[in-house]
Each structure stands twice: as structure tokens, then as C-alpha cells.
């Protein structure tokens, strides 16, 4: 094969890898849903796209978080149901219980700070999801069991996690970029 010929990944390993890593999230959620619950100080920050196919959240939350939202599963969550394709959980917002249904494909970030473990996923079609950054919200507004993280505009450079955290305390981030053909 000559250098000019491009190798085409007909197996779609990038997608297979993302699906396998989403299986890690499912297993973690199954553990959280078990009778024993989450061990020790483990807890999950799960960021997902609010307008992704299959996501179901109450209209008031969708109006407030039109692009993405980060939920925290630690102490105050109920009725966690884990299936092959999605999870459903009841969280309290402003004292009112709300049911959220989240397909694994809608998840963009999964973080367990106790284990310093993080997975990040790329969005398949970011143009299909409208992003409304015109709201007067802080970049990290905390409300009960929820943390909102507004995505940075495309022209703003991403923060280098390694530069902002000490080496020993930095989360272990699994990125799929190293497996992609450039």
C-alpha cells in the first residue's frame, strides 16, 4: 500500500470504543442502583445533552438548560432504573421531584471525583442541537442535586486540565482522540 492511500476504518473502531466506554457508565449506574448503593465516597457527575434523541426531562428544566446539564448522583436520588439503552432517575429540584430519562448516547461526560475517573464523549451532530448561551447563568450554577455547565463557544479555547490541576490529583481522563486517524 502506498503512502498516498488512506486506510479506511470499515470496522468503525471509534464508535465501538465509545459504546464500550458507555458500558462502563452503565455498570457504574447498576452498582448505584443495587441494594448496597454506591460504595464509600463514590458519586457521579453526569453531563448530558438535554435535546438529544430519547432524553426526557420536564419542560421547566429544558427551558432553563437548553443545551446540556450535569446531574449529581450521590445521596439524594431515587428510583434509579438502569436499562441497556438508558437510565431513569428521580432528582429533586427546588423541593419538587423530577424524573429524568437519559440515553447513554446523550452523555458527554461522566466523572467520579472520588476515584478521579472521567470519561468524555464527542457529540455526533452538534448542529442538530441548538445552544442558547444568552441566558444569565453562571458557568457553574449549582441547584440542589444539579450542576449546570454551559458549553464554551466554539471559538473559545478549551482549558487545559493538566495546567489547572496538580499532576497527582488530576482526574484520569480517557480520550478517544489518540485512537483516531488524523
Phi, psi and omega in degrees: 000133181279164180294335182284339181279130180269136178279128180256126179277091180281351177274342181059055183298327179299315179291319177299320180294315179299317179297320179295318179292328175294334174296329175297318178298314180302315180296320176297319179292324176299320178296318179295327182278349182289168179302322180289333181072195180287134180283147173052230183262012179297140173202159188241135166254120182238116177260132178218158179279125186286341181250014179289153179303133177090347178288135176229112175225154180302150184303324181294324176289320179297321178294323181281327182235076188285348182247297179214167182210148175243122177256155180243123174253104181222278183250323190251067172226153182225163171050044178287119179240125183245125178240183179293329187249341185204170169232154178231137182213152174253124177238159179257129178236117180058034178085354181252131178289138179227138179263130179240134175243125187229113172291147180299329180292344178275347184284129177253339180207138175229127185221128171246097184299328181298319181269358185053047182241132179217139172240138176233142182234149177276152177275131181297311184223081183296338180286340179283347181249121181281141181246120181249098180262011182279359181284155177270072179237147172291159180294335178222081182267127185254132180220105178057242181267022185226142175232129179262133175234107179283134181291142179289150175302153185300330183276352178271129181294147177286148178286139179277112183298323182294327181283336185263350182230147176298148184305315184290334183259359183291140178293153176275108183258128177261116180247140181274352183303325183292342182264353184272146176281129182258000000 
